[in-house]
């Protein structure tokens, strides 16, 4: 649809209750008269990037309950225009083409609102206390804007029905109000990429329905306490200033990221259900406990850039069928590389910057899916492993700064050939080769 004919739509005005034109390629200016259809309850104009909207002055007699204006062009007077829609329950004004401004005080009038989506709306200023008037909200998304200052206390005290809260990607600051269970029904919490500080609020650990927690890239400090609920599936706390964990008996977690904090002590062992576990760039010490081998669903394990030591337990073979990325870079692990570590599902193995020694085991060839192999900066003492050329999926091989010796050409299969043992598709790093 390339243009709008209001006469066609007006023929339906006597009975029209729902008008959905989402992602129809509408262009031009939408006729204001259609906003005044007496029986209209649902109007969806979303994802029409070439559609221009000029909202009229609504009156309190409007029956409109659902309004989607996402990814359209509308004026700064949007919220002033809809401030009288007392029956409005769903408002999506996210991703506008050109809107810039602040959140107006008239939003407090939308007392029936349950769903408010203003993500990527280029809104600046502070989050208004008036949001506390919207006590029926169960979905609130203000992410990817330019909000600054603190979260108003009214947001914690008036939204007991909230299930989804996303304030990520703003410039919000200060500590999080530590009220007693302000969101008893919350399932999704995103406060990431802000400037929040202080300790994690105690209510975070007790909400039984909380499935997704995104608090990464802030300045939270203190210790992480025990999550008393078993529903959390994703916990992202990376890039903060957290110092440690008081207890680690969390269950049901699938994605856990604690990287780039200030966590000290022994390696904590997450739930056996965990698929991704990253605790890189901390100050962990000690070795790898055998309990880690019980994580039978583990796909990604990143322990890089810590101060861990010891040998890799042989029980790591239990993980060889599920782990596809293993990163132990920049620790002090030693001994030989365990044979059982080499599983056919492994795609990325990084052991760089440790103290592994001895010859390389041909069990590496079991990793038929291996694409990246980094063994640099260790003490591996062996002849040049030409046989690694059998790994057909290999794209990057790093062997530099070891004790490898001998010819880098494989002349045994064809003595007259001086060709290297890999195709040109493989990037090889062999600096400091003996």
N, C-alpha and C positions, 0 to 999 in steps of 0.2 A: 504494500500500500504506500503510494508515494505522496498522496495529498489527503486532506480531510474534507469530507462533505458533511457538514452538520445537519443538513436537511434529512439525510438518510437516517441518522441516529435520532433525530427529533421525532420521526414518525413512530418511534417506539416509546416515546416519553411517558405515555399514560400508564404503561405497565412495567417499565424498565426498573429492575431492582439491582442488577449486577451488570457491569460493563468492564470486560477485561480485554485490553488491547496490548498486552505485554509483548515486547520484542516483535512488533509488527512492522518496523521500519517507518513509523510515522514521521512526517516532516511538516514544518511550518508551525503556525500558531494554533493551539487548541482552543476551540470556541468556549468562552466563559459560560455561555448559557447552559451548557451541558452540566456544569457543576450544580445547577439549581433544579435539576430534575427532582421532583418532590418525593418520589419513592426510592430513589437511588440509595443503596446501602453499601455497595462495593464498587470501587473505581480503581482499576489497575492500569496505569499508563507506563509502567516501569520498562527500562531498557529500550527506550526510544531516544537515542542520543541527539537526534536532530529535531526533537519536538520542543517547542517553546511554550511555557505555561505562564499565564498571568492569572493568579487566583483571585476570585472576587471576594467581596466582604460577605462571608457566610453569616447566617442568622441562627439563632438557637433552635429553630424549628427543623433544622436539617437532620435527616435520618442517617447520614453517612457514618458507617462503622469501620470501613476498611478503605485506606487510601495509600496507594503505592505510586510514588513519583520518582523512584530511583533511576539514576542515569538519564535524567532529562535536564532541561534548562529551565530554571525558575528564578524568580526575583528574590531580593532580600526580604521582601515583605511576606514571605511564605508563612511564617509562624503567626504573624499578626493577622493574616487572613483566616487561618484555621483555628484561632483561639476560641471561637464560639462553637466549635464542633464538640459539644458536650457528650455525645454518644460515641465518639470515635474511639475504637479499641485497637486499631492497627495502623501505625504510621511508619512508612518506609520512605525516607528522603535521603537515602544514602547515595554516594557517588554522583553528586550533581555535576553537570558539565561546567558550570561557571559560578556557583554560589560561593560567596565569602562573607563572613560576618560573625556575629556573636549569637549565643543562644538567648532568645528574647524571654522576658519575664512572662509573656502571655502563655508560655507553654504550661504554666501552672494550672490553667483552666481545663486542660484535657484530663479530667479526673477519671474518665472511664478507660483510659489508655492501658492496654496490657502489653503491647508490643511496640517498642520504639527503636528504630534503626537509623542512626545518623552517622554511620561509619564513612570515612573519607569525604566528609562534607565540608572540609576546609574551615571548620568553625574554630574560632579563637576565644580568648577570654577564660573565665573561670566556669566551673560547673556550678550551676545555681542551686541555692538552698531550696528553691521552689520545686525542684524535682521531688522533694519529699511529699508534695501534694499528690503525686501519682502513685498512690499506695497500692493500686491493682496491678502494677507492672510485674510481668513474669519474664520479660525479655528486654534487655537494655544494652545497646551497642553504641558506644561513643568513640570507638577506636579510630586510629589514623587521623587525628585532628591536631589542633594546636592548643588544647586546653592546658592551663597551668594553674599553679596554686595547689591547695589541699582539696581532698574529697570532702564535701560538706557532710556534717554529722547527720543531717536529715536522711541521707542516702542509706545509712546504716540502721536507722531507727524506724523507718516507715515502709520498708519493702520486704516484709516477711514472705511474700509470695514469689519473690524473684528466683528464677531458675537459671537464667543466663545473664552474666554480667561481664562485659568486655570494655575496659578502659585503656587497653594497650595502645602503645605508639602515640603517646602524648608527652607533655612535660610536667606531669603532676608530681608533687613532692610531699615530703613530710612522712610521718608514721601512719600506720593504718589503725584506725580506732578499734580498740580491743573490747568491743561490746560482747555480751553473752549471746551467742548464736543469732546474729542479726539476720542471717539468711538460712533458715532451717531447711529450705527446699532447694538450695543452690546445687546445680550439677556441673556448671561450667564457669570458671573464674579465670579471667585474663587481666592482669595488671602489668604486663610485661613492657619493657622498653620505656620506663619512666624514670623518675628520680626518687622513688620511695626509699625510706631508710628505717632504722629501728629494727626491732625483732619481729618475727612473723607472728601475727595475731593468734591468740589461743583458740579462737573459734574455728580456725582453719583446720584443726586436727579432729574436730568433733562432728562436723556436718556429715550425716550418714549417707547422703545422696551425691556427694561431691566426686565427680568422675574425672574432670579435667582441670588441672591446676597449672597455670602459666604465670610464673612470677619472675621470669628470667630477665636479665639486664636491668637490674636496679641496684640499690646499695643496702639491701637487707643484711643484717649482721646477727650475731648470737648463734645459738645452737638450734638445730632442727629437732623438734620433739617427735614423739611417737604418734603416728596417725592411728586414731582409734577406730576408724571406719575401714571397711574392706572393699569399698567401691571404687577407690581411686585407680584409674587406669593409666593416666599420663600425669607425671609430675616433672615440671621443668623449673629448676632453680639455678641454672647456670648463670655465670657472670654476676655474682653478688659478692658479699663479704662474709659469708657464713663460715663459722669456725669449726663446726663439728656436729655430730649426731648424739643425742642423749640415749636413744634407743632405736633399734632397727628391727622391728617385728612386723613391718608393713606386709600385707598380703594382697594379692590380686593386681599388683602393678605390672604394666606391660612396657612402659617407656619411662625411664628414670634418668634424668640428666642433672648431675651435681657438679659439672665441670667448672673450672675457673672460679673457685672459691678459695677459702683459706683453711680447708679441712685438714686436720692432722690426725695422727694415730694409725691404727690398723685399718685395712681395707674392710669396709662394711659389706655384708653379703645381703643383697636384696632378695625379694621373693623368688621362688622357683619358677613363677609364671612370667618373669621379666624377659622381654625380647630384646630391648635396647638398654644398655647400662653404660653410661659415660660418667667417669669421675676424674677426668684428666685435668692437668694444670691445678693440682692441689699440693699438699705437703704430706702425703701418705708415706708411711714407713712400714717396715716389716715385709713379710712374704705373702704369698697367695694361699689362703686357707683351702683345704680340700672341699669345704662346703660349697665353694663356688661351682664345683663340678656337678652339683645337683640341679643346676639351672638348665633343665633339659630343653627349654624353648629358646635359649639365648641365641640371638642372631648377630648382635653387634656388642663387642666388649672393647671399651677404650679406657685404658689405665695409664695412658702416656703422660709424660712430664710430671712425674712424682719422684719419690726417693725410695721406692720399693726395692727389695733385694731378694736373694735366695734363688732357688731353682724352680722351674715350672713343674708343678706336680704331674705325675704320670696320668692321673685320673682326668686330665684335660682331654684325653681321648674320648671321654663321654660326650664332649661338646663338638667333636669333629664333624658330625653330620648336620649340625644346625648352624654353627657360627660361620658367617661369610665375611665378617670384618673383625680382625683382631689387631689391636694397636697397643703395643707395650713400649713404645719409643721413649727414650730418655729416662730410663730407670737404672737400676744396678743389678738386674737379673743376670745370673751366670750359669755355668755348666753347659752341657750340650743341649742343642735344640731337641726336645722330646720327639721321638718317632711318632708317637700316637697323636701328636698335635696335628698331623697332616691329614686332613679330611678332604673328601672330594668336593664338598660344598664351599670350601674356603676360596674367596676371590681377592681379598686384600690382606696381606700379612706384613706388618711393620714391626720389626724387632730392632730398629736402628738405635744406636747410642746406648748399648748395654755392655755386658761382659761375657757374652756367649763365646764359647771356644770349641776346639776340636774340629774334626772334619764335618762336612755337610752330609747329611743322610739322604740317600736316594729316595727315601719315603716322601720327599717333597713332590716327587712325580705323581703321588696319589692325588695331589691337588690339581686335578685336570681342569678346573675352572679358574685357576689362579690368573689374575690380571696384573696385580702389583705385588712385587716381592722386594722388600727393603731390609737388607741385612747389614747395612753400612755401619761403620764405627763400632765394630766388635773385635773379637780376638779369634776369629775363625781361621784355622790353619789347614789349608788344603790346596790341592792343585786346582787349576781353573775348571769350574764345573760345566764342561761343555754339554753334558747330558741335560742341563736345564733347557736346552733348545727343544726338547721333546714336549715342553709345555706350550701347546699351540695357542692358548688364549693369552699368554703373557704379553703385556704391553710395556711395563716398566720394570727394570731390574737394577737394583742398587747393591753393589758389592764393595764399594770403596772403603778405604781405611780398615782393612783386615790384614791377615797374614797369608793371603792367597799368592800362589806363585805358579810358574810355568807359562807356557804359551797360551795366548788368548785365541789362537787359531786351532781348529780341530783338523789335524792332518791325518788322523788314523784311518778314517773312512776313505780318504782320497789323498794320498801323500803328495800329489802334485798340486793340490788345491791350497790356496792361501786364504780362502774365504773364512769369514768369522762364523761363529757357531750359532748366530741368530740372524733372522731376516731383518731387513731395514725397518720393519714395523715396530721393532722393540727398541725402546730407549734404554741404553745401558750406561751406568755410571761406575767407572773403574779407577777413579783417582787413587793415588798412593798404592798402585799395584806393584808387587815385588817382581 
